[in-house]
Amino acid sequence: MTLALLALGALLVASLAYTVACWAAPFTTCSRCKGLGKRTTWLRNERPCQACKSTGRRVRLGRRIHTRASALHQRGTR
Ligand SMILES: [Zn+2]
């Protein structure tokens, strides 16, 4: 019982920390190009990164969920 309560508390703290991170810094470095904006193919050709459109940054998943949810709320409460 105590272990489950401890695990639940840790999960709550981690999700709260992620929420604060999404609020404070909604952008993070692109994981595909590691923030470079370009990718190297196996033939060593450089191509622009398609995942981040060569910006090297992408929106966090939690922020995307928040944006979608707030847009849905806006549409629903018009
Ligand atoms: Zn990228």
N, CA, C, O and the ligand as a Tripos MOL2 file, in Angstrom:
@<TRIPOS>MOLECULE
protein
  313   311    79     0     0
PROTEIN
NO_CHARGES

@<TRIPOS>ATOM
      1 N           0.8290   -1.2020    0.0000 N.3       1 MET1
      2 CA          0.0000    0.0000    0.0000 C.3       1 MET1
      3 C           0.8640    1.2530    0.0000 C.2       1 MET1
      4 O           0.6160    2.1880   -0.7620 O.2       1 MET1
      5 N           1.8780    1.2670    0.8580 N.am      2 THR2
      6 CA          2.7560    2.4310    0.9420 C.3       2 THR2
      7 C           3.5790    2.5880   -0.3280 C.2       2 THR2
      8 O           3.8190    3.7030   -0.7900 O.2       2 THR2
      9 N           4.0160    1.4460   -0.8960 N.am      3 LEU3
     10 CA          4.8080    1.4900   -2.1260 C.3       3 LEU3
     11 C           3.9740    2.0240   -3.2940 C.2       3 LEU3
     12 O           4.4680    2.7930   -4.1190 O.2       3 LEU3
     13 N           2.7300    1.6150   -3.3520 N.am      4 ALA4
     14 CA          1.8470    2.1030   -4.4170 C.3       4 ALA4
     15 C           1.5930    3.5980   -4.2540 C.2       4 ALA4
     16 O           1.5350    4.3340   -5.2390 O.2       4 ALA4
     17 N           1.4440    4.0370   -3.0210 N.am      5 LEU5
     18 CA          1.2410    5.4550   -2.7550 C.3       5 LEU5
     19 C           2.4790    6.2650   -3.1470 C.2       5 LEU5
     20 O           2.3750    7.3610   -3.6960 O.2       5 LEU5
     21 N           3.6560    5.6970   -2.8500 N.am      6 LEU6
     22 CA          4.9160    6.3490   -3.2180 C.3       6 LEU6
     23 C           5.0600    6.4440   -4.7340 C.2       6 LEU6
     24 O           5.4860    7.4750   -5.2540 O.2       6 LEU6
     25 N           4.7070    5.3750   -5.4430 N.am      7 ALA7
     26 CA          4.7850    5.3670   -6.9040 C.3       7 ALA7
     27 C           3.8060    6.3720   -7.4920 C.2       7 ALA7
     28 O           4.1300    7.0630   -8.4580 O.2       7 ALA7
     29 N           2.6230    6.4570   -6.9210 N.am      8 LEU8
     30 CA          1.6200    7.4170   -7.3930 C.3       8 LEU8
     31 C           2.0970    8.8550   -7.1730 C.2       8 LEU8
     32 O           1.8920    9.7220   -8.0220 O.2       8 LEU8
     33 N           2.7340    9.0970   -6.0280 N.am      9 GLY9
     34 CA          3.2740   10.4290   -5.7450 C.3       9 GLY9
     35 C           4.3870   10.7940   -6.6970 C.2       9 GLY9
     36 O           4.4670   11.9320   -7.1590 O.2       9 GLY9
     37 N           5.2590    9.8250   -6.9980 N.am     10 ALA10
     38 CA          6.3520   10.0820   -7.9350 C.3      10 ALA10
     39 C           5.8160   10.3730   -9.3270 C.2      10 ALA10
     40 O           6.3290   11.2500  -10.0230 O.2      10 ALA10
     41 N           4.7840    9.6410   -9.7350 N.am     11 LEU11
     42 CA          4.1510    9.8730  -11.0420 C.3      11 LEU11
     43 C           3.5230   11.2520  -11.0980 C.2      11 LEU11
     44 O           3.6000   11.9370  -12.1180 O.2      11 LEU11
     45 N           2.9060   11.6550  -10.0100 N.am     12 LEU12
     46 CA          2.2720   12.9690   -9.9390 C.3      12 LEU12
     47 C           3.3130   14.0730  -10.0350 C.2      12 LEU12
     48 O           3.1110   15.0610  -10.7420 O.2      12 LEU12
     49 N           4.4340   13.9100   -9.3210 N.am     13 VAL13
     50 CA          5.5030   14.9150   -9.3380 C.3      13 VAL13
     51 C           6.1170   14.9870  -10.7350 C.2      13 VAL13
     52 O           6.3990   16.0800  -11.2260 O.2      13 VAL13
     53 N           6.3290   13.8400  -11.3800 N.am     14 ALA14
     54 CA          6.9310   13.8260  -12.7220 C.3      14 ALA14
     55 C           6.0140   14.4860  -13.7380 C.2      14 ALA14
     56 O           6.4790   15.2420  -14.5910 O.2      14 ALA14
     57 N           4.7210   14.2120  -13.6600 N.am     15 SER15
     58 CA          3.7970   14.8220  -14.6190 C.3      15 SER15
     59 C           3.6710   16.3210  -14.3750 C.2      15 SER15
     60 O           3.5220   17.0920  -15.3240 O.2      15 SER15
     61 N           3.7300   16.7390  -13.1220 N.am     16 LEU16
     62 CA          3.6980   18.1630  -12.8090 C.3      16 LEU16
     63 C           4.9470   18.8650  -13.3410 C.2      16 LEU16
     64 O           4.8650   19.9750  -13.8680 O.2      16 LEU16
     65 N           6.1040   18.2120  -13.1990 N.am     17 ALA17
     66 CA          7.3510   18.7840  -13.7140 C.3      17 ALA17
     67 C           7.3080   18.8930  -15.2360 C.2      17 ALA17
     68 O           7.7890   19.8750  -15.8020 O.2      17 ALA17
     69 N           6.7330   17.8850  -15.9020 N.am     18 TYR18
     70 CA          6.6300   17.9320  -17.3650 C.3      18 TYR18
     71 C           5.6720   19.0420  -17.8100 C.2      18 TYR18
     72 O           5.9110   19.7110  -18.8150 O.2      18 TYR18
     73 N           4.5970   19.2280  -17.0580 N.am     19 THR19
     74 CA          3.6530   20.2980  -17.3720 C.3      19 THR19
     75 C           4.3170   21.6630  -17.2560 C.2      19 THR19
     76 O           4.1190   22.5280  -18.1090 O.2      19 THR19
     77 N           5.1050   21.8580  -16.2030 N.am     20 VAL20
     78 CA          5.8210   23.1140  -16.0250 C.3      20 VAL20
     79 C           6.8420   23.3030  -17.1430 C.2      20 VAL20
     80 O           7.0230   24.4170  -17.6350 O.2      20 VAL20
     81 N           7.5150   22.2160  -17.5500 N.am     21 ALA21
     82 CA          8.4950   22.3010  -18.6380 C.3      21 ALA21
     83 C           7.8160   22.6730  -19.9460 C.2      21 ALA21
     84 O           8.3700   23.4490  -20.7240 O.2      21 ALA21
     85 N           6.6260   22.1350  -20.2060 N.am     22 CYS22
     86 CA          5.8900   22.4590  -21.4290 C.3      22 CYS22
     87 C           5.4150   23.9030  -21.4070 C.2      22 CYS22
     88 O           5.3110   24.5400  -22.4560 O.2      22 CYS22
     89 N           5.1260   24.4260  -20.2120 N.am     23 TRP23
     90 CA          4.6860   25.8130  -20.1100 C.3      23 TRP23
     91 C           5.8680   26.7730  -20.2510 C.2      23 TRP23
     92 O           5.7650   27.7880  -20.9400 O.2      23 TRP23
     93 N           6.9820   26.4570  -19.6060 N.am     24 ALA24
     94 CA          8.1370   27.3560  -19.5990 C.3      24 ALA24
     95 C           8.8950   27.3160  -20.9130 C.2      24 ALA24
     96 O           9.3310   28.3600  -21.3960 O.2      24 ALA24
     97 N           9.0650   26.1450  -21.5030 N.am     25 ALA25
     98 CA          9.8160   26.0080  -22.7450 C.3      25 ALA25
     99 C           9.0500   25.0800  -23.6750 C.2      25 ALA25
    100 O           9.2890   23.8720  -23.6690 O.2      25 ALA25
    101 N           8.1270   25.6230  -24.4810 N.am     26 PRO26
    102 CA          7.3270   24.7490  -25.3390 C.3      26 PRO26
    103 C           8.1150   24.1100  -26.4800 C.2      26 PRO26
    104 O           7.6730   23.1140  -27.0540 O.2      26 PRO26
    105 N           9.2650   24.6660  -26.8100 N.am     27 PHE27
    106 CA         10.0710   24.0960  -27.8910 C.3      27 PHE27
    107 C          11.2460   23.3210  -27.3150 C.2      27 PHE27
    108 O          11.7830   23.6760  -26.2660 O.2      27 PHE27
    109 N          11.6340   22.2700  -28.0040 N.am     28 THR28
    110 CA         12.8060   21.4900  -27.6330 C.3      28 THR28
    111 C          13.5710   21.1580  -28.9100 C.2      28 THR28
    112 O          13.0580   21.3640  -30.0100 O.2      28 THR28
    113 N          14.7850   20.6500  -28.7750 N.am     29 THR29
    114 CA         15.5770   20.3360  -29.9610 C.3      29 THR29
    115 C          14.9950   19.1280  -30.6780 C.2      29 THR29
    116 O          14.4530   18.2130  -30.0570 O.2      29 THR29
    117 N          15.1190   19.1480  -31.9800 N.am     30 CYS30
    118 CA         14.6040   18.0550  -32.7940 C.3      30 CYS30
    119 C          15.4250   16.7990  -32.5200 C.2      30 CYS30
    120 O          16.6550   16.8450  -32.4900 O.2      30 CYS30
    121 N          14.7410   15.6860  -32.3210 N.am     31 SER31
    122 CA         15.4520   14.4500  -31.9940 C.3      31 SER31
    123 C          16.0260   13.7750  -33.2360 C.2      31 SER31
    124 O          16.9650   12.9850  -33.1400 O.2      31 SER31
    125 N          15.4660   14.0860  -34.3880 N.am     32 ARG32
    126 CA         15.9430   13.4320  -35.6060 C.3      32 ARG32
    127 C          17.2600   14.0280  -36.0870 C.2      32 ARG32
    128 O          18.1650   13.2930  -36.4830 O.2      32 ARG32
    129 N          17.3770   15.3640  -36.0550 N.am     33 CYS33
    130 CA         18.5970   16.0010  -36.5610 C.3      33 CYS33
    131 C          19.4550   16.5360  -35.4190 C.2      33 CYS33
    132 O          20.4950   17.1410  -35.6780 O.2      33 CYS33
    133 N          19.0620   16.3370  -34.1850 N.am     34 LYS34
    134 CA         19.7760   16.7990  -32.9890 C.3      34 LYS34
    135 C          19.9730   18.3170  -32.9980 C.2      34 LYS34
    136 O          20.9840   18.8190  -32.5080 O.2      34 LYS34
    137 N          18.9960   19.0460  -33.5610 N.am     35 GLY35
    138 CA         19.0440   20.4950  -33.5620 C.3      35 GLY35
    139 C          19.8380   21.1140  -34.6840 C.2      35 GLY35
    140 O          19.9850   22.3350  -34.7250 O.2      35 GLY35
    141 N          20.3600   20.3090  -35.6030 N.am     36 LEU36
    142 CA         21.1700   20.8450  -36.6900 C.3      36 LEU36
    143 C          20.3270   21.3690  -37.8450 C.2      36 LEU36
    144 O          20.7740   22.2530  -38.5760 O.2      36 LEU36
    145 N          19.1280   20.8480  -38.0240 N.am     37 GLY37
    146 CA         18.2670   21.2810  -39.1130 C.3      37 GLY37
    147 C          18.5300   20.5430  -40.4060 C.2      37 GLY37
    148 O          17.8220   20.7500  -41.3910 O.2      37 GLY37
    149 N          19.5340   19.6880  -40.4230 N.am     38 LYS38
    150 CA         19.8290   18.8980  -41.6210 C.3      38 LYS38
    151 C          20.2530   17.5050  -41.2000 C.2      38 LYS38
    152 O          20.7800   17.2970  -40.1070 O.2      38 LYS38
    153 N          20.0150   16.5680  -42.0790 N.am     39 ARG39
    154 CA         20.3450   15.1780  -41.7850 C.3      39 ARG39
    155 C          21.3180   14.6630  -42.8190 C.2      39 ARG39
    156 O          21.3100   15.1010  -43.9690 O.2      39 ARG39
    157 N          22.1450   13.7410  -42.4100 N.am     40 THR40
    158 CA         23.1070   13.1310  -43.3150 C.3      40 THR40
    159 C          22.6240   11.7390  -43.6730 C.2      40 THR40
    160 O          22.3480   10.9240  -42.7920 O.2      40 THR40
    161 N          22.5230   11.4690  -44.9560 N.am     41 THR41
    162 CA         22.0950   10.1460  -45.3820 C.3      41 THR41
    163 C          23.2640    9.1820  -45.3170 C.2      41 THR41
    164 O          24.3850    9.5820  -45.0030 O.2      41 THR41
    165 N          23.0130    7.9220  -45.6090 N.am     42 TRP42
    166 CA         24.0890    6.9360  -45.5210 C.3      42 TRP42
    167 C          25.1360    7.1510  -46.6160 C.2      42 TRP42
    168 O          26.2370    6.6100  -46.5160 O.2      42 TRP42
    169 N          24.8250    7.9220  -47.6520 N.am     43 LEU43
    170 CA         25.8200    8.2680  -48.6700 C.3      43 LEU43
    171 C          26.5220    9.5850  -48.3290 C.2      43 LEU43
    172 O          27.2460   10.1390  -49.1550 O.2      43 LEU43
    173 N          26.3030   10.0810  -47.1070 N.am     44 ARG44
    174 CA         26.8990   11.3190  -46.5890 C.3      44 ARG44
    175 C          26.4140   12.5620  -47.3260 C.2      44 ARG44
    176 O          27.1020   13.5820  -47.3600 O.2      44 ARG44
    177 N          25.2140   12.4690  -47.9200 N.am     45 ASN45
    178 CA         24.5950   13.6580  -48.4990 C.3      45 ASN45
    179 C          23.8250   14.3660  -47.3960 C.2      45 ASN45
    180 O          23.1970   13.7190  -46.5570 O.2      45 ASN45
    181 N          23.8720   15.6800  -47.3930 N.am     46 GLU46
    182 CA         23.1180   16.4320  -46.4000 C.3      46 GLU46
    183 C          21.7760   16.8390  -46.9700 C.2      46 GLU46
    184 O          21.6920   17.3680  -48.0780 O.2      46 GLU46
    185 N          20.7290   16.5900  -46.2040 N.am     47 ARG47
    186 CA         19.3750   16.9480  -46.6120 C.3      47 ARG47
    187 C          18.7320   17.7510  -45.5040 C.2      47 ARG47
    188 O          19.0500   17.5430  -44.3330 O.2      47 ARG47
    189 N          17.8170   18.6810  -45.8480 N.am     48 PRO48
    190 CA         17.0860   19.4020  -44.7930 C.3      48 PRO48
    191 C          16.2050   18.4330  -44.0160 C.2      48 PRO48
    192 O          15.6240   17.5110  -44.5890 O.2      48 PRO48
    193 N          16.1100   18.6470  -42.7140 N.am     49 CYS49
    194 CA         15.3240   17.7720  -41.8560 C.3      49 CYS49
    195 C          13.8350   17.9890  -42.1220 C.2      49 CYS49
    196 O          13.3450   19.1180  -42.0710 O.2      49 CYS49
    197 N          13.1320   16.9130  -42.4020 N.am     50 GLN50
    198 CA         11.7040   17.0070  -42.6960 C.3      50 GLN50
    199 C          10.8860   17.1210  -41.4120 C.2      50 GLN50
    200 O           9.8050   17.7090  -41.4170 O.2      50 GLN50
    201 N          11.3920   16.5660  -40.3180 N.am     51 ALA51
    202 CA         10.6250   16.5290  -39.0700 C.3      51 ALA51
    203 C          10.4440   17.9250  -38.4770 C.2      51 ALA51
    204 O           9.3850   18.2390  -37.9330 O.2      51 ALA51
    205 N          11.4790   18.7630  -38.5830 N.am     52 CYS52
    206 CA         11.4120   20.0910  -37.9670 C.3      52 CYS52
    207 C          11.4220   21.2010  -39.0170 C.2      52 CYS52
    208 O          11.4820   22.3770  -38.6590 O.2      52 CYS52
    209 N          11.3660   20.8520  -40.3080 N.am     53 LYS53
    210 CA         11.4090   21.8070  -41.4200 C.3      53 LYS53
    211 C          12.6540   22.6790  -41.3210 C.2      53 LYS53
    212 O          12.5880   23.8870  -41.5480 O.2      53 LYS53
    213 N          13.7750   22.0780  -40.9880 N.am     54 SER54
    214 CA         15.1060   22.6990  -40.9260 C.3      54 SER54
    215 C          15.2500   23.7730  -39.8630 C.2      54 SER54
    216 O          16.1670   24.5900  -39.9440 O.2      54 SER54
    217 N          14.3770   23.7970  -38.8750 N.am     55 THR55
    218 CA         14.5290   24.7730  -37.8110 C.3      55 THR55
    219 C          15.3850   24.2290  -36.6800 C.2      55 THR55
    220 O          15.9730   25.0040  -35.9250 O.2      55 THR55
    221 N          15.4630   22.9200  -36.5500 N.am     56 GLY56
    222 CA         16.2210   22.3100  -35.4590 C.3      56 GLY56
    223 C          15.4480   22.2720  -34.1520 C.2      56 GLY56
    224 O          15.9560   21.7830  -33.1430 O.2      56 GLY56
    225 N          14.2350   22.7790  -34.1620 N.am     57 ARG57
    226 CA         13.4190   22.7950  -32.9520 C.3      57 ARG57
    227 C          12.0520   22.2050  -33.2520 C.2      57 ARG57
    228 O          11.5680   22.2860  -34.3810 O.2      57 ARG57
    229 N          11.4420   21.6230  -32.2630 N.am     58 ARG58
    230 CA         10.1040   21.0880  -32.4390 C.3      58 ARG58
    231 C           9.2870   21.3800  -31.1850 C.2      58 ARG58
    232 O           9.8450   21.6240  -30.1150 O.2      58 ARG58
    233 N           7.9730   21.3550  -31.3210 N.am     59 VAL59
    234 CA          7.0760   21.6160  -30.2020 C.3      59 VAL59
    235 C           6.9440   20.3410  -29.3740 C.2      59 VAL59
    236 O           6.7930   19.2510  -29.9250 O.2      59 VAL59
    237 N           7.0030   20.4820  -28.0460 N.am     60 ARG60
    238 CA          6.8680   19.3210  -27.1720 C.3      60 ARG60
    239 C           5.4960   18.6840  -27.3190 C.2      60 ARG60
    240 O           4.5260   19.3530  -27.6770 O.2      60 ARG60
    241 N           5.4200   17.3980  -27.0430 N.am     61 LEU61
    242 CA          4.1660   16.6500  -27.1660 C.3      61 LEU61
    243 C           3.1010   17.2070  -26.2270 C.2      61 LEU61
    244 O           1.9420   17.3380  -26.6220 O.2      61 LEU61
    245 N           3.4700   17.5340  -24.9960 N.am     62 GLY62
    246 CA          2.5090   18.0690  -24.0370 C.3      62 GLY62
    247 C           1.9420   19.4020  -24.4860 C.2      62 GLY62
    248 O           0.7670   19.6880  -24.2550 O.2      62 GLY62
    249 N           2.7590   20.2120  -25.1200 N.am     63 ARG63
    250 CA          2.2950   21.5040  -25.6120 C.3      63 ARG63
    251 C           1.3460   21.3280  -26.7990 C.2      63 ARG63
    252 O           0.3630   22.0570  -26.9310 O.2      63 ARG63
    253 N           1.6520   20.3500  -27.6640 N.am     64 ARG64
    254 CA          0.7580   20.0740  -28.7890 C.3      64 ARG64
    255 C          -0.5960   19.6040  -28.2860 C.2      64 ARG64
    256 O          -1.6300   20.0020  -28.8230 O.2      64 ARG64
    257 N          -0.5990   18.7560  -27.2540 N.am     65 ILE65
    258 CA         -1.8570   18.2860  -26.6660 C.3      65 ILE65
    259 C          -2.6270   19.4680  -26.0840 C.2      65 ILE65
    260 O          -3.8420   19.5670  -26.2580 O.2      65 ILE65
    261 N          -1.9210   20.3660  -25.3910 N.am     66 HIS66
    262 CA         -2.5610   21.5500  -24.7990 C.3      66 HIS66
    263 C          -3.1610   22.4420  -25.8820 C.2      66 HIS66
    264 O          -4.2740   22.9420  -25.7220 O.2      66 HIS66
    265 N          -2.4410   22.6480  -26.9760 N.am     67 THR67
    266 CA         -2.9230   23.4930  -28.0630 C.3      67 THR67
    267 C          -4.1870   22.9010  -28.6840 C.2      67 THR67
    268 O          -5.1670   23.6060  -28.9230 O.2      67 THR67
    269 N          -4.1450   21.5810  -28.9430 N.am     68 ARG68
    270 CA         -5.3310   20.9230  -29.5070 C.3      68 ARG68
    271 C          -6.5190   21.0070  -28.5660 C.2      68 ARG68
    272 O          -7.6380   21.2800  -28.9990 O.2      68 ARG68
    273 N          -6.2830   20.7720  -27.2710 N.am     69 ALA69
    274 CA         -7.3800   20.7800  -26.3000 C.3      69 ALA69
    275 C          -7.9690   22.1750  -26.1540 C.2      69 ALA69
    276 O          -9.1860   22.3240  -26.0470 O.2      69 ALA69
    277 N          -7.1140   23.2070  -26.1500 N.am     70 SER70
    278 CA         -7.6430   24.5650  -26.0120 C.3      70 SER70
    279 C          -8.3850   24.9940  -27.2750 C.2      70 SER70
    280 O          -9.3660   25.7320  -27.1870 O.2      70 SER70
    281 N          -7.9280   24.5390  -28.4630 N.am     71 ALA71
    282 CA         -8.6440   24.8500  -29.6920 C.3      71 ALA71
    283 C         -10.0060   24.1740  -29.6990 C.2      71 ALA71
    284 O         -11.0010   24.7600  -30.1250 O.2      71 ALA71
    285 N         -10.0400   22.9290  -29.2210 N.am     72 LEU72
    286 CA        -11.3160   22.2180  -29.1310 C.3      72 LEU72
    287 C         -12.2520   22.9210  -28.1600 C.2      72 LEU72
    288 O         -13.4520   23.0220  -28.4130 O.2      72 LEU72
    289 N         -11.7090   23.4050  -27.0530 N.am     73 HIS73
    290 CA        -12.5140   24.1320  -26.0750 C.3      73 HIS73
    291 C         -13.0520   25.4300  -26.6700 C.2      73 HIS73
    292 O         -14.2040   25.8010  -26.4430 O.2      73 HIS73
    293 N         -12.1980   26.1180  -27.4370 N.am     74 GLN74
    294 CA        -12.6280   27.3630  -28.0830 C.3      74 GLN74
    295 C         -13.7600   27.1100  -29.0570 C.2      74 GLN74
    296 O         -14.7330   27.8630  -29.1030 O.2      74 GLN74
    297 N         -13.6280   26.0320  -29.8460 N.am     75 ARG75
    298 CA        -14.6670   25.7200  -30.8260 C.3      75 ARG75
    299 C         -15.9660   25.3130  -30.1420 C.2      75 ARG75
    300 O         -17.0600   25.5840  -30.6380 O.2      75 ARG75
    301 N         -15.8210   24.6490  -28.9800 N.am     76 GLY76
    302 CA        -17.0020   24.1430  -28.2980 C.3      76 GLY76
    303 C         -17.7550   25.1800  -27.4900 C.2      76 GLY76
    304 O         -18.9420   25.0080  -27.2140 O.2      76 GLY76
    305 N         -17.0820   26.2540  -27.1070 N.am     77 THR77
    306 CA        -17.7090   27.2550  -26.2350 C.3      77 THR77
    307 C         -17.9380   28.5780  -26.9360 C.2      77 THR77
    308 O         -18.0530   29.6180  -26.2860 O.2      77 THR77
    309 N         -18.0020   28.5460  -28.2460 N.am     78 ARG78
    310 CA        -18.2190   29.7610  -29.0050 C.3      78 ARG78
    311 C         -19.6130   30.3250  -28.8270 C.2      78 ARG78
    312 O         -19.9400   31.3580  -29.4120 O.2      78 ARG78
    313 ZN         15.1080   18.2240  -37.2840 Zn       79 ZN79
@<TRIPOS>BOND
     1     1     2 1
     2     2     3 1
     3     3     4 2
     4     3     5 am
     5     5     6 1
     6     6     7 1
     7     7     8 2
     8     7     9 am
     9     9    10 1
    10    10    11 1
    11    11    12 2
    12    11    13 am
    13    13    14 1
    14    14    15 1
    15    15    16 2
    16    15    17 am
    17    17    18 1
    18    18    19 1
    19    19    20 2
    20    19    21 am
    21    21    22 1
    22    22    23 1
    23    23    24 2
    24    23    25 am
    25    25    26 1
    26    26    27 1
    27    27    28 2
    28    27    29 am
    29    29    30 1
    30    30    31 1
    31    31    32 2
    32    31    33 am
    33    33    34 1
    34    34    35 1
    35    35    36 2
    36    35    37 am
    37    37    38 1
    38    38    39 1
    39    39    40 2
    40    39    41 am
    41    41    42 1
    42    42    43 1
    43    43    44 2
    44    43    45 am
    45    45    46 1
    46    46    47 1
    47    47    48 2
    48    47    49 am
    49    49    50 1
    50    50    51 1
    51    51    52 2
    52    51    53 am
    53    53    54 1
    54    54    55 1
    55    55    56 2
    56    55    57 am
    57    57    58 1
    58    58    59 1
    59    59    60 2
    60    59    61 am
    61    61    62 1
    62    62    63 1
    63    63    64 2
    64    63    65 am
    65    65    66 1
    66    66    67 1
    67    67    68 2
    68    67    69 am
    69    69    70 1
    70    70    71 1
    71    71    72 2
    72    71    73 am
    73    73    74 1
    74    74    75 1
    75    75    76 2
    76    75    77 am
    77    77    78 1
    78    78    79 1
    79    79    80 2
    80    79    81 am
    81    81    82 1
    82    82    83 1
    83    83    84 2
    84    83    85 am
    85    85    86 1
    86    86    87 1
    87    87    88 2
    88    87    89 am
    89    89    90 1
    90    90    91 1
    91    91    92 2
    92    91    93 am
    93    93    94 1
    94    94    95 1
    95    95    96 2
    96    95    97 am
    97    97    98 1
    98    98    99 1
    99    99   100 2
   100    99   101 am
   101   101   102 1
   102   102   103 1
   103   103   104 2
   104   103   105 am
   105   105   106 1
   106   106   107 1
   107   107   108 2
   108   107   109 am
   109   109   110 1
   110   110   111 1
   111   111   112 2
   112   111   113 am
   113   113   114 1
   114   114   115 1
   115   115   116 2
   116   115   117 am
   117   117   118 1
   118   118   119 1
   119   119   120 2
   120   119   121 am
   121   121   122 1
   122   122   123 1
   123   123   124 2
   124   123   125 am
   125   125   126 1
   126   126   127 1
   127   127   128 2
   128   127   129 am
   129   129   130 1
   130   130   131 1
   131   131   132 2
   132   131   133 am
   133   133   134 1
   134   134   135 1
   135   135   136 2
   136   135   137 am
   137   137   138 1
   138   138   139 1
   139   139   140 2
   140   139   141 am
   141   141   142 1
   142   142   143 1
   143   143   144 2
   144   143   145 am
   145   145   146 1
   146   146   147 1
   147   147   148 2
   148   147   149 am
   149   149   150 1
   150   150   151 1
   151   151   152 2
   152   151   153 am
   153   153   154 1
   154   154   155 1
   155   155   156 2
   156   155   157 am
   157   157   158 1
   158   158   159 1
   159   159   160 2
   160   159   161 am
   161   161   162 1
   162   162   163 1
   163   163   164 2
   164   163   165 am
   165   165   166 1
   166   166   167 1
   167   167   168 2
   168   167   169 am
   169   169   170 1
   170   170   171 1
   171   171   172 2
   172   171   173 am
   173   173   174 1
   174   174   175 1
   175   175   176 2
   176   175   177 am
   177   177   178 1
   178   178   179 1
   179   179   180 2
   180   179   181 am
   181   181   182 1
   182   182   183 1
   183   183   184 2
   184   183   185 am
   185   185   186 1
   186   186   187 1
   187   187   188 2
   188   187   189 am
   189   189   190 1
   190   190   191 1
   191   191   192 2
   192   191   193 am
   193   193   194 1
   194   194   195 1
   195   195   196 2
   196   195   197 am
   197   197   198 1
   198   198   199 1
   199   199   200 2
   200   199   201 am
   201   201   202 1
   202   202   203 1
   203   203   204 2
   204   203   205 am
   205   205   206 1
   206   206   207 1
   207   207   208 2
   208   207   209 am
   209   209   210 1
   210   210   211 1
   211   211   212 2
   212   211   213 am
   213   213   214 1
   214   214   215 1
   215   215   216 2
   216   215   217 am
   217   217   218 1
   218   218   219 1
   219   219   220 2
   220   219   221 am
   221   221   222 1
   222   222   223 1
   223   223   224 2
   224   223   225 am
   225   225   226 1
   226   226   227 1
   227   227   228 2
   228   227   229 am
   229   229   230 1
   230   230   231 1
   231   231   232 2
   232   231   233 am
   233   233   234 1
   234   234   235 1
   235   235   236 2
   236   235   237 am
   237   237   238 1
   238   238   239 1
   239   239   240 2
   240   239   241 am
   241   241   242 1
   242   242   243 1
   243   243   244 2
   244   243   245 am
   245   245   246 1
   246   246   247 1
   247   247   248 2
   248   247   249 am
   249   249   250 1
   250   250   251 1
   251   251   252 2
   252   251   253 am
   253   253   254 1
   254   254   255 1
   255   255   256 2
   256   255   257 am
   257   257   258 1
   258   258   259 1
   259   259   260 2
   260   259   261 am
   261   261   262 1
   262   262   263 1
   263   263   264 2
   264   263   265 am
   265   265   266 1
   266   266   267 1
   267   267   268 2
   268   267   269 am
   269   269   270 1
   270   270   271 1
   271   271   272 2
   272   271   273 am
   273   273   274 1
   274   274   275 1
   275   275   276 2
   276   275   277 am
   277   277   278 1
   278   278   279 1
   279   279   280 2
   280   279   281 am
   281   281   282 1
   282   282   283 1
   283   283   284 2
   284   283   285 am
   285   285   286 1
   286   286   287 1
   287   287   288 2
   288   287   289 am
   289   289   290 1
   290   290   291 1
   291   291   292 2
   292   291   293 am
   293   293   294 1
   294   294   295 1
   295   295   296 2
   296   295   297 am
   297   297   298 1
   298   298   299 1
   299   299   300 2
   300   299   301 am
   301   301   302 1
   302   302   303 1
   303   303   304 2
   304   303   305 am
   305   305   306 1
   306   306   307 1
   307   307   308 2
   308   307   309 am
   309   309   310 1
   310   310   311 1
   311   311   312 2
@<TRIPOS>SUBSTRUCTURE
     1 MET1         2 RESIDUE 1 A MET
     2 THR2         6 RESIDUE 1 A THR
     3 LEU3        10 RESIDUE 1 A LEU
     4 ALA4        14 RESIDUE 1 A ALA
     5 LEU5        18 RESIDUE 1 A LEU
     6 LEU6        22 RESIDUE 1 A LEU
     7 ALA7        26 RESIDUE 1 A ALA
     8 LEU8        30 RESIDUE 1 A LEU
     9 GLY9        34 RESIDUE 1 A GLY
    10 ALA10       38 RESIDUE 1 A ALA
    11 LEU11       42 RESIDUE 1 A LEU
    12 LEU12       46 RESIDUE 1 A LEU
    13 VAL13       50 RESIDUE 1 A VAL
    14 ALA14       54 RESIDUE 1 A ALA
    15 SER15       58 RESIDUE 1 A SER
    16 LEU16       62 RESIDUE 1 A LEU
    17 ALA17       66 RESIDUE 1 A ALA
    18 TYR18       70 RESIDUE 1 A TYR
    19 THR19       74 RESIDUE 1 A THR
    20 VAL20       78 RESIDUE 1 A VAL
    21 ALA21       82 RESIDUE 1 A ALA
    22 CYS22       86 RESIDUE 1 A CYS
    23 TRP23       90 RESIDUE 1 A TRP
    24 ALA24       94 RESIDUE 1 A ALA
    25 ALA25       98 RESIDUE 1 A ALA
    26 PRO26      102 RESIDUE 1 A PRO
    27 PHE27      106 RESIDUE 1 A PHE
    28 THR28      110 RESIDUE 1 A THR
    29 THR29      114 RESIDUE 1 A THR
    30 CYS30      118 RESIDUE 1 A CYS
    31 SER31      122 RESIDUE 1 A SER
    32 ARG32      126 RESIDUE 1 A ARG
    33 CYS33      130 RESIDUE 1 A CYS
    34 LYS34      134 RESIDUE 1 A LYS
    35 GLY35      138 RESIDUE 1 A GLY
    36 LEU36      142 RESIDUE 1 A LEU
    37 GLY37      146 RESIDUE 1 A GLY
    38 LYS38      150 RESIDUE 1 A LYS
    39 ARG39      154 RESIDUE 1 A ARG
    40 THR40      158 RESIDUE 1 A THR
    41 THR41      162 RESIDUE 1 A THR
    42 TRP42      166 RESIDUE 1 A TRP
    43 LEU43      170 RESIDUE 1 A LEU
    44 ARG44      174 RESIDUE 1 A ARG
    45 ASN45      178 RESIDUE 1 A ASN
    46 GLU46      182 RESIDUE 1 A GLU
    47 ARG47      186 RESIDUE 1 A ARG
    48 PRO48      190 RESIDUE 1 A PRO
    49 CYS49      194 RESIDUE 1 A CYS
    50 GLN50      198 RESIDUE 1 A GLN
    51 ALA51      202 RESIDUE 1 A ALA
    52 CYS52      206 RESIDUE 1 A CYS
    53 LYS53      210 RESIDUE 1 A LYS
    54 SER54      214 RESIDUE 1 A SER
    55 THR55      218 RESIDUE 1 A THR
    56 GLY56      222 RESIDUE 1 A GLY
    57 ARG57      226 RESIDUE 1 A ARG
    58 ARG58      230 RESIDUE 1 A ARG
    59 VAL59      234 RESIDUE 1 A VAL
    60 ARG60      238 RESIDUE 1 A ARG
    61 LEU61      242 RESIDUE 1 A LEU
    62 GLY62      246 RESIDUE 1 A GLY
    63 ARG63      250 RESIDUE 1 A ARG
    64 ARG64      254 RESIDUE 1 A ARG
    65 ILE65      258 RESIDUE 1 A ILE
    66 HIS66      262 RESIDUE 1 A HIS
    67 THR67      266 RESIDUE 1 A THR
    68 ARG68      270 RESIDUE 1 A ARG
    69 ALA69      274 RESIDUE 1 A ALA
    70 SER70      278 RESIDUE 1 A SER
    71 ALA71      282 RESIDUE 1 A ALA
    72 LEU72      286 RESIDUE 1 A LEU
    73 HIS73      290 RESIDUE 1 A HIS
    74 GLN74      294 RESIDUE 1 A GLN
    75 ARG75      298 RESIDUE 1 A ARG
    76 GLY76      302 RESIDUE 1 A GLY
    77 THR77      306 RESIDUE 1 A THR
    78 ARG78      310 RESIDUE 1 A ARG
    79 ZN79       313 GROUP 0 **** ****
